[in-house]
């Protein structure tokens, strides 16, 4: 498969969902079955093409291989912009993630959305969502990354609010859209800083320029935090995580697509892709935000009874793991967890959709006893639960273990243990609340006999995706970590020497190693006296995108020790979480109501999601209302006052001008006319036409003149 063929294949993958959207949006109602087969079929083709690219990069086995192609999109003289496609190992992985989950969601939706009055429109929007996410994956520049970034936001708005006739859904899509605008504003500022500094949007040109001439004076940190703000919004990191639970108002297949492979994955992918543009200070922010988010999401999920909202907070927690991995220096583990999480989280959401489709409620206390009624859904859901809980031999164990090991190594080398401790607590809580979900939903006696009586297994269009995802939830990790398993064939450190050497106008390859490296995922590296990371040449044996290769034996020993310790601790906390959940919800040895009664304030805080919404309502919302009122008052009193005042002044001046025109100008004109008219009237009377009168006037005039001259 030549490079040209790879680029054409990637372009076809991008355009097939767009074709699905266009046809179904305009012609869907006229097609058989409203075109569901077309949207699903086109995504199936895109999935096969993605596997073809994946197989090609597997065969090559060079994670440093990248293929780029593009055309000039805009040329304004000094400013030019190219529309290009980038295909490398990370792209190949993400293409498989997005197309696999999207294809299975399309297939699942045939059964789940059957009979909906806007059936064809739903499949059209799914295609548009997939197209937007694939655009993010395939873009080779910050400009088009941002374009597709905003298209993903639009697609999420359309799908979260798909049931727009429900006020809650209409509010949820607006909340998601506006919350993401906050993060996207920072993302846009970060893009502008890098473009202003280096004059290019292309990823690898930026990497080379930043490597050779790093920004100084805190500007690099500011730009990196700006880029990360985009991730905070899209990937629902604290404090902008508030939109994701409300997004459950959309149809359940949408939840699976958003949480597994599209919107929330975009932020993690963006940070991994742009990692060389982050300095150690920005990455420290990334690490702590991710760890705090993982902890917050896990604690809130413990008390939620809505099955979809509990899964939503689970997603927030797992995304926190991925983001933390980027910050602590194990970006490959973060991307590996994105890969495994996509399959078991899609399975969890589709499994919950299968349950909701059967019992017509999302409240777990109204379920129970569904294991025999829905055996396929139960076993597949259990497999996904084992994976997300970090049980050995399931995919989630290997990716989560790698993240915890990296966080512990980060703490051992940098004395920042808080991220590891928060992540470890979150791991135990994850096992607890996920098995709580299994026990409340499938085990025990039915708590609502009528719902249980009508429950039944879902049709094959819904169970086939569940079985497929269950298999992937077990085997997708390959039973090895990201740096020693198959994943290292696709995702490896950016080889900055190679990138700089290939950049336009680059120095000679021998000179590259003398250039200070731009900071990227090097928290565990020794620091130079001036605070910049020491340069270490990346090799293919190094673990991940942005991770530095360490030849130091002590560092290798620290990482090995951290890995063993983290693995043991993760197994222990997962086992403890499962045990406590079993004792509480199966054996009844621990009374959940009694525990909640002893901790009413804690329960109140968790049930109200740490009052983030109330805080924003009391601050941001009130400030917005006050500022809007102030602007309205300013507009009404000042702007309108000036405009209306000028109107009144104009009316007064016009009134005076009218008086002057009427009595002065018109008075003079009319007065002259009246005088002339009066004189004419007088002279008209003199002109009688009688000779006798004229002689009398002449005589009188002569006598008058004689009298005057005599008098003078």
C-alpha positions in Angstrom: 0.0 0.0 0.0 1.8 3.1 -1.2 1.8 6.5 0.6 -0.5 7.9 -2.1 -3.0 5.1 -1.6 -2.9 5.6 2.2 -3.8 9.3 1.8 -6.6 8.5 -0.6 -7.9 5.8 1.8 -7.8 8.3 4.7 -9.6 10.8 2.6 -12.3 8.3 1.8 -12.7 7.4 5.5 -13.2 11.1 6.2 -15.8 11.7 3.4 -17.9 8.5 3.7 -19.7 9.7 6.9 -20.1 13.2 5.3 -21.8 11.4 2.3 -24.0 9.5 4.8 -25.0 12.8 6.4 -25.8 14.6 3.2 -27.9 11.8 1.6 -29.8 11.0 4.8 -30.5 14.6 5.7 -31.9 15.5 2.3 -33.3 12.2 1.0 -33.6 10.0 4.0 -37.4 10.0 4.1 -37.6 8.8 0.5 -35.2 5.8 1.0 -36.3 2.3 2.1 -36.3 2.0 5.9 -35.4 5.7 5.9 -31.8 5.0 4.9 -30.6 3.4 8.1 -28.9 0.7 5.9 -27.0 3.4 4.0 -25.6 5.2 7.0 -24.6 1.9 8.6 -23.2 0.5 5.4 -21.0 3.5 4.7 -19.6 3.5 8.2 -18.9 -0.2 7.8 -16.9 0.6 4.7 -15.0 3.3 6.6 -14.3 0.8 9.3 -12.9 -1.7 6.8 -10.7 1.0 5.3 -9.5 2.0 8.8 -8.5 -1.6 9.4 -6.6 -1.5 6.2 -4.5 1.5 7.3 -4.1 -0.1 10.7 -2.8 -3.3 9.1 -0.4 -1.3 7.0 1.2 0.4 10.0 1.2 -2.9 11.9 3.2 -4.4 9.1 5.7 -1.5 8.9 6.2 -1.4 12.7 7.7 2.0 12.7 5.9 4.4 15.1 7.9 7.3 13.7 6.5 6.8 10.2 4.2 9.6 9.1 2.5 10.4 5.8 1.3 13.9 5.0 -0.5 15.4 2.0 -2.4 18.5 1.3 -3.4 21.4 -1.0 -3.1 25.1 -0.7 -6.4 26.2 0.8 -5.8 29.9 1.3 -3.1 32.3 -0.1 -3.2 35.9 1.0 0.4 36.7 0.2 2.1 36.8 3.6 -0.5 34.4 5.0 -1.1 31.0 3.6 -2.9 28.0 4.9 -2.9 24.4 3.7 -5.7 21.8 4.0 -3.8 18.6 4.8 -4.1 15.0 6.0 -1.7 13.4 8.5 -1.5 9.6 8.8 0.8 8.1 11.4 0.6 5.4 14.1 -1.6 7.5 16.4 -3.9 8.3 13.5 -4.2 4.6 12.6 -5.2 3.8 16.2 -7.7 6.6 16.4 -9.3 5.8 13.1 -10.0 2.2 14.3 -11.4 3.5 17.6 -13.8 6.1 15.9 -15.0 3.9 13.0 -15.4 0.8 15.1 -17.5 2.4 17.8 -19.5 4.5 15.3 -20.3 1.5 13.1 -21.5 -0.5 16.1 -23.5 2.5 17.4 -25.1 2.8 14.0 -26.0 -0.9 14.1 -27.3 -0.7 17.6 -29.4 2.3 16.7 -31.4 0.4 14.1 -33.1 -1.5 17.0 -32.9 1.2 19.7 -34.3 4.1 17.6 -36.8 2.1 15.6 -40.1 3.9 15.2 -38.7 7.4 16.1 -40.4 10.1 14.1 -37.0 11.6 13.1 -35.3 8.3 12.5 -33.5 9.3 9.3 -32.4 12.6 10.8 -30.8 10.7 13.7 -28.6 8.6 11.4 -27.7 11.7 9.4 -26.5 13.4 12.6 -24.5 10.3 13.6 -22.7 10.5 10.3 -22.0 14.2 10.7 -20.6 13.6 14.3 -18.3 10.9 13.0 -17.1 13.0 10.1 -16.3 15.8 12.5 -14.3 13.6 14.8 -12.4 11.9 11.9 -11.5 15.4 10.8 -9.8 16.1 14.1 -8.0 12.8 13.8 -6.8 13.4 10.3 -5.9 17.1 10.4 -2.3 18.0 10.1 -2.6 21.6 11.3 -3.9 23.6 14.2 -6.2 25.6 11.9 -8.2 22.6 10.6 -8.0 20.9 14.0 -9.9 23.9 15.3 -12.4 23.9 12.4 -13.3 20.2 13.0 -13.1 20.9 16.8 -16.0 23.3 16.5 -17.9 21.0 14.1 -17.8 18.3 16.8 -19.3 20.9 19.2 -22.1 21.6 16.7 -22.7 17.9 16.2 -22.9 17.3 19.9 -25.4 20.1 20.2 -27.6 18.5 17.5 -27.5 15.0 19.1 -27.7 15.9 22.8 -30.8 17.9 22.0 -32.2 15.4 19.5 -35.4 15.1 21.6 -35.7 18.9 21.5 -39.4 18.8 22.5 -38.1 17.9 26.0 -37.2 21.0 27.9 -34.4 19.1 29.7 -32.8 18.0 26.4 -33.0 21.5 25.0 -31.4 22.9 28.2 -28.7 20.1 28.1 -27.5 20.8 24.5 -27.3 24.5 25.2 -25.3 23.8 28.4 -22.9 21.6 26.6 -22.5 24.0 23.7 -21.9 27.1 26.0 -19.6 25.3 28.4 -17.4 24.2 25.6 -17.2 27.7 24.3 -15.4 28.6 27.5 -12.7 26.0 26.9 -12.5 26.7 23.2 -11.8 30.4 23.9 -8.6 29.4 25.7 -7.8 26.8 23.0 -8.1 29.6 20.4 -5.8 31.8 22.3 -3.2 29.1 22.6 -3.4 28.5 18.8 -3.0 32.2 18.2 0.1 32.5 20.4 1.9 29.7 18.6 0.9 30.9 15.2 2.0 34.5 16.1 5.3 33.2 17.4 6.2 30.8 14.5 4.0 31.8 11.6 2.7 28.3 10.8 -0.2 26.0 11.8 1.4 22.7 10.7 2.0 20.4 13.6 5.5 19.3 12.8 6.7 22.7 11.6 5.5 24.0 15.0 7.3 21.2 16.9 10.5 21.9 15.1 10.3 25.7 15.6 9.4 25.3 19.3 12.3 22.8 19.7 14.8 25.2 18.1 13.4 28.5 19.5 11.3 27.9 22.6 9.0 30.7 23.8 10.2 32.4 26.9 8.9 34.5 29.8 6.1 32.2 30.7 4.6 32.5 27.3 5.1 28.8 26.5 3.3 27.9 29.8 0.4 30.3 28.9 0.1 28.9 25.4 0.2 25.3 26.7 -2.5 26.0 29.3 -4.5 27.7 26.6 -4.4 24.6 24.5 -5.3 22.5 27.5 -8.4 24.6 28.1 -9.8 23.1 24.9 -9.3 19.6 26.5 -10.8 20.8 29.7 -14.0 21.7 27.8 -14.2 18.8 25.3 -13.0 16.1 27.6 -15.1 17.3 30.6 -12.3 18.0 33.0 -13.0 19.9 36.2 -14.2 22.6 36.5 -15.9 22.4 33.0 -17.1 18.8 33.5 -20.7 19.9 34.3 -22.1 19.5 30.8 -21.3 15.8 30.4 -23.9 14.3 32.9 -26.6 16.5 31.4 -25.7 15.2 28.0 -27.4 12.0 29.0 -30.6 13.6 27.8 -29.6 12.5 24.3 -30.5 9.0 23.0 -28.3 6.3 24.6 -26.5 5.5 21.4 -25.4 9.1 21.3 -24.1 8.7 24.8 -22.0 5.7 23.8 -20.6 7.6 20.8 -19.8 10.8 22.8 -18.3 9.0 25.8 -16.3 6.3 23.9 -15.0 7.6 20.6 -15.8 11.1 19.6 -16.3 14.3 21.6 -14.6 13.5 25.0 -11.8 11.6 23.2 -11.0 14.7 21.2 -9.4 16.5 24.1 -7.2 13.7 25.2 -6.1 13.1 21.6 -5.4 16.8 21.1 -3.1 16.9 24.1 -1.2 13.7 23.1 -0.9 15.0 19.5 0.5 18.5 20.6 2.5 17.3 23.5 5.8 18.9 22.4 4.2 22.3 22.7 3.6 21.8 26.5 6.3 22.8 29.0 6.8 21.2 32.4 4.7 23.9 34.2 1.8 23.4 31.8 2.0 19.6 32.2 2.0 19.9 35.9 -1.4 21.7 35.6 -2.5 18.9 33.3 -1.5 16.2 35.8 -3.3 17.8 38.7 -6.5 18.7 36.8 -6.7 15.1 35.5 -6.2 13.6 39.0 -8.7 15.8 40.6 -11.2 15.1 37.9 -10.7 11.3 38.3 -11.4 11.6 42.0 -14.4 13.9 41.7 -16.1 11.8 39.0 -15.6 8.6 40.9 -17.0 9.9 44.2 -20.1 11.4 42.6 -20.8 8.1 40.6 -21.0 6.3 44.0 -24.3 7.9 44.9 -26.0 8.2 41.6 -29.0 5.9 40.9 -29.6 6.9 37.3 -27.7 4.2 35.3 -26.7 6.6 32.5 -25.6 9.4 34.8 -23.6 7.0 36.9 -21.8 6.0 33.7 -21.4 9.6 32.8 -19.5 10.4 36.0 -17.5 7.2 35.4 -16.5 8.6 32.0 -15.4 11.8 33.6 -13.3 9.8 36.1 -11.7 7.7 33.3 -11.0 10.8 31.2 -9.2 12.2 34.3 -6.9 9.2 34.2 -6.1 9.8 30.6 -5.4 13.5 31.1 -3.3 12.8 34.2 -1.2 10.3 32.2 -0.3 13.1 29.7 0.8 15.3 32.6 2.9 12.8 34.6 4.9 11.6 31.6 3.2 8.4 30.4 1.3 9.7 27.4 1.3 6.2 25.8 -0.5 4.9 28.8 -3.1 7.6 28.4 -3.6 6.8 24.7 -3.7 3.1 25.5 -6.4 3.7 28.1 -8.3 5.8 25.5 -8.1 2.8 23.2 -9.3 0.2 25.8 -11.8 2.6 27.3 -13.5 3.2 24.0 -14.6 -0.4 23.7 -15.7 -1.2 27.3 -17.3 2.2 27.8 -19.2 1.9 24.5 -20.3 -1.5 25.7 -21.4 -0.2 29.1 -23.5 2.5 27.5 -25.0 0.3 24.9 -25.7 -2.3 27.6 -27.5 0.3 29.7 -29.4 1.2 26.6 -30.4 -2.4 26.2 -31.6 -2.4 29.8 -33.5 0.9 29.4 -35.1 -0.4 26.2 -36.4 -3.4 28.1 -37.6 -1.9 31.4 -38.3 1.7 30.3 -36.5 3.4 33.2 -33.0 4.6 34.0 -33.4 4.3 37.8 -31.4 1.3 39.1 -33.5 0.9 42.3 -36.4 0.0 40.0 -34.5 -2.8 38.3 -33.0 -6.0 39.7 -33.3 -9.6 38.7 -32.6 -9.0 35.0 -29.8 -11.6 34.7 -32.0 -14.4 33.5 -34.3 -12.2 31.5 -31.4 -10.6 29.6 -28.5 -13.0 29.7 -26.5 -11.6 26.7 -26.8 -8.0 28.1 -25.8 -9.2 31.5 -22.7 -11.2 30.6 -21.4 -8.5 28.2 -22.1 -5.8 30.8 -20.2 -7.8 33.4 -17.2 -8.2 31.1 -17.2 -4.4 30.5 -17.4 -3.9 34.3 -14.5 -6.2 34.9 -12.5 -4.3 32.3 -13.2 -0.8 33.7 -12.6 -2.0 37.3 -9.1 -3.0 36.4 -9.4 -6.7 37.0 -6.4 -8.7 35.6 -6.7 -10.3 32.2 -9.2 -7.7 31.0 -8.1 -4.8 28.9 -8.7 -2.0 31.4 -6.3 -3.5 33.8 -3.2 -3.1 31.6 -3.9 0.5 30.5 -5.0 1.7 34.0 -2.0 -0.1 35.6 0.4 1.7 33.2 -1.2 5.1 34.2 -0.9 4.4 37.9 2.7 3.2 37.5 3.5 6.4 35.7 1.8 8.5 38.3 3.7 6.7 41.1 7.0 7.1 39.3 6.2 10.8 38.8 5.7 11.1 42.6 8.9 9.2 43.4 11.0 11.4 41.1 9.2 14.8 41.5 7.7 14.3 45.0 4.2 15.0 43.6 2.3 12.1 45.1 -1.1 13.7 45.1 -2.0 12.6 41.5 -1.2 9.0 42.3 -3.1 8.9 45.6 -6.2 10.5 44.0 -6.0 8.1 41.1 -5.6 5.1 43.4 -8.7 6.1 45.4 -10.6 6.6 42.2 -9.6 3.1 41.1 -11.1 1.5 44.2 -14.3 3.6 43.9 -14.6 2.7 40.3 -14.7 -1.1 41.1 -17.2 -0.3 43.9 -19.7 1.7 42.0 -19.5 -0.4 38.8 -20.2 -3.6 40.6 -22.9 -1.7 42.5 -24.4 -1.0 39.1 -24.3 -4.7 38.1 -25.8 -5.9 41.4 -28.6 -3.4 41.5 -29.5 -3.9 37.8 -29.1 -7.7 37.2 -28.8 -9.5 40.5 -31.2 -10.1 43.4 -35.0 -10.0 43.2 -37.0 -7.7 41.0 -37.9 -4.5 42.7 -40.6 -3.7 40.2 -42.5 -6.8 39.2 -44.3 -5.2 36.3 -41.2 -3.9 34.7 -39.4 -7.2 35.3 -42.4 -9.1 33.8 -42.2 -7.1 30.5 -38.4 -7.2 30.3 -36.9 -9.2 27.4 -33.6 -9.6 25.6 -32.9 -7.0 22.9 -33.0 -7.9 19.2 -29.8 -9.1 17.4 -29.1 -5.6 16.0 -28.5 -4.5 19.6 -26.9 -7.7 21.0 -24.5 -8.2 18.2 -22.6 -4.9 18.9 -22.7 -5.9 22.6 -21.0 -9.2 21.9 -18.4 -7.6 19.6 -17.5 -5.0 22.1 -17.3 -7.6 24.9 -14.7 -9.5 22.9 -12.8 -6.3 22.4 -13.0 -5.4 26.0 -11.1 -8.6 26.8 -8.5 -8.8 23.9 -8.0 -5.2 22.8 -5.0 -4.7 25.2 -3.2 -7.8 24.0 -2.5 -8.6 27.7 0.5 -6.4 27.8 1.2 -2.8 28.7 1.5 0.0 26.1 5.3 0.2 26.0 6.1 -3.5 25.7 3.1 -4.7 23.8 1.7 -4.2 20.3 0.7 -0.6 21.1 4.4 0.5 20.9 4.3 -0.3 17.2 1.9 2.6 16.7 2.6 5.2 19.4 6.1 6.2 20.4 7.9 9.3 21.4 8.2 12.1 19.0 11.7 11.8 17.6 12.6 15.5 17.7 15.9 15.1 15.9 14.1 13.5 13.0 11.3 16.1 13.1 13.8 19.0 13.1 15.9 17.5 10.4 12.8 17.1 8.1 11.5 20.7 8.8 11.9 23.3 6.1 15.2 25.3 6.6 16.3 22.9 9.3 19.9 22.9 10.5 22.2 20.0 9.6 21.3 16.8 11.4 24.6 16.9 13.4 23.6 20.2 14.9 20.1 19.2 16.0 21.3 17.4 19.2 22.9 20.6 20.4 19.6 22.5 20.4 17.7 22.6 23.7 14.6 20.4 23.4 11.2 22.0 23.7 9.5 20.8 26.8 7.2 17.8 26.2 6.2 15.3 28.7 9.6 15.3 30.4 8.6 15.6 34.1 10.7 12.6 35.0 13.8 14.0 33.2 16.7 15.6 35.0 16.5 19.4 34.8 19.2 21.8 33.6 20.2 24.7 35.9 18.1 27.1 33.9 15.0 25.0 34.4 14.6 23.6 30.9 14.4 19.8 30.5 17.7 18.2 29.5 17.6 16.8 26.0 17.4 13.1 25.6 17.3 11.6 22.1 14.0 9.7 21.5 14.3 6.1 20.3 11.8 3.6 19.1 12.2 1.7 22.3 11.0 4.6 24.4 7.5 4.2 25.7 5.2 6.8 24.3 4.4 10.0 22.5 6.1 12.8 24.3 7.8 10.5 26.8 11.6 10.8 27.1 13.8 7.8 26.7 15.8 7.1 29.8 19.1 5.4 29.7 19.8 6.0 33.3 19.8 2.8 35.3 18.5 4.4 38.4 15.5 5.9 36.5 14.8 2.5 35.0 14.9 1.0 38.5 12.5 3.6 39.8 10.1 2.9 37.0 10.3 -0.8 37.5 9.7 -0.5 41.3 6.8 1.9 40.6 5.2 -0.5 38.2 5.3 -3.4 40.6 4.0 -1.3 43.5 1.3 0.3 41.5 0.2 -3.1 40.0 -0.2 -4.7 43.5 -2.0 -1.6 44.9 -4.3 -1.4 41.9 -5.3 -5.0 42.2 -5.8 -4.7 46.0 -8.0 -1.5 45.8 -10.0 -3.0 42.9 -10.6 -6.2 44.9 -11.5 -4.2 48.0 -14.0 -2.2 46.0 -15.6 -5.3 44.5 -15.7 -6.9 48.0 -17.4 -3.9 49.7 -19.9 -3.7 46.8 -20.7 -7.4 47.1 -21.1 -7.2 50.9 -23.3 -4.2 50.6 -25.6 -5.0 47.7 -25.6 -8.8 47.6 -24.9 -10.1 51.1 -26.4 -7.1 52.9 -23.6 -7.2 55.5 -23.2 -3.4 55.0 -26.2 -1.3 55.1 -26.0 1.5 52.5 -28.8 3.6 54.0 -27.1 3.3 57.4 -23.8 4.5 56.0 -25.5 7.4 54.3 -27.4 8.3 57.5 -24.1 8.5 59.4 -22.6 10.7 56.6 -25.5 13.0 55.7 -23.3 16.0 54.8 -21.0 13.9 52.6 -23.9 12.3 50.9 -25.5 15.7 50.4 -22.4 17.1 48.8 -21.9 14.1 46.5 -25.6 14.0 45.6 -25.4 17.6 44.6 -22.2 17.1 42.6 -20.0 19.2 44.9 -22.4 22.1 44.1 -20.6 23.1 40.9 -23.8 24.0 39.2 -25.0 26.0 42.2 -21.6 27.8 42.4 -21.9 28.7 38.7 -25.5 29.7 39.2 -24.5 32.0 42.1 -21.4 33.4 40.4 -21.2 33.1 36.6 -24.9 33.0 36.0 -25.7 35.8 38.3 -22.8 37.9 37.0 -24.0 37.2 33.5 -27.5 38.4 34.4 -26.1 41.4 36.3 -23.8 42.3 33.4 -26.6 41.8 30.9 -28.8 44.1 33.1 -26.0 46.6 33.3 -25.5 46.5 29.5 -29.3 46.9 29.1 -29.4 49.8 31.4 -26.4 51.4 29.7 -28.1 50.8 26.3 -31.4 52.2 27.6 -30.1 55.2 29.5 -26.9 56.1 27.6 -27.1 54.8 24.1 -30.9 55.2 23.8 -30.7 58.4 25.9 -28.3 59.9 23.4 -30.3 58.7 20.4 -33.6 59.7 21.9 -32.1 63.0 23.2 -30.9 63.8 19.8 -34.3 63.0 18.5 -36.0 65.4 21.0 -33.4 68.1 20.3 -34.0 67.7 16.6 -37.7 68.0 17.1 -37.3 71.2 19.2 -34.9 72.8 16.7 -37.3 71.7 13.9 -40.1 73.5 15.8 -38.1 76.7 16.1 -37.1 76.4 12.5 -40.7 76.0 11.6 -41.6 79.2 13.5 -38.8 81.1 11.8 -39.8 79.8 8.4 -43.5 80.4 9.0 -43.3 83.9 10.5 -40.0 85.4 9.3 -39.2 83.9 6.0 -42.8 83.3 4.9 -43.8 86.6 6.6 -41.3 88.6 4.6 -42.3 86.9 1.4 -46.0 87.1 2.1 -45.6 90.7 3.4 -43.9 91.9 0.2 -46.5 90.1 -1.8 -49.3 91.8 0.3 -47.8 95.2 -0.2 -47.4 94.7 -3.9 -50.9 93.3 -4.0 -52.3 96.2 -2.0 -50.5 98.8 -4.2 -51.8 97.0 -7.2 -55.3 97.2 -5.7 -54.9 100.9 -5.1 -53.6 101.7 -8.5 -56.2 99.5 -10.0 -58.9 101.8 -8.6 -57.1 104.9 -10.2 -57.2 103.3 -13.6 -60.9 103.9 -14.2 -60.8 104.3 -17.9 -62.6 107.7 -17.8 -60.9 110.8 -19.4 -62.6 113.1 -17.0 -61.1 111.4 -14.0 -57.7 111.4 -15.6 -58.0 115.3 -16.2 -59.1 115.8 -12.7 -56.1 113.8 -11.3 -53.8 115.8 -13.6 -55.2 119.1 -12.4 -55.0 118.0 -8.8 -51.4 116.9 -9.3 -50.4 120.2 -10.9 -52.1 122.2 -8.0 -50.3 119.9 -5.5 -46.9 120.5 -7.1 -47.5 124.3 -7.2 -48.4 124.2 -3.6 -45.3 122.2 -2.7 -43.0 124.5 -4.7 -44.7 127.6 -3.2 -44.2 126.2 0.3 -40.6 125.4 -0.2 
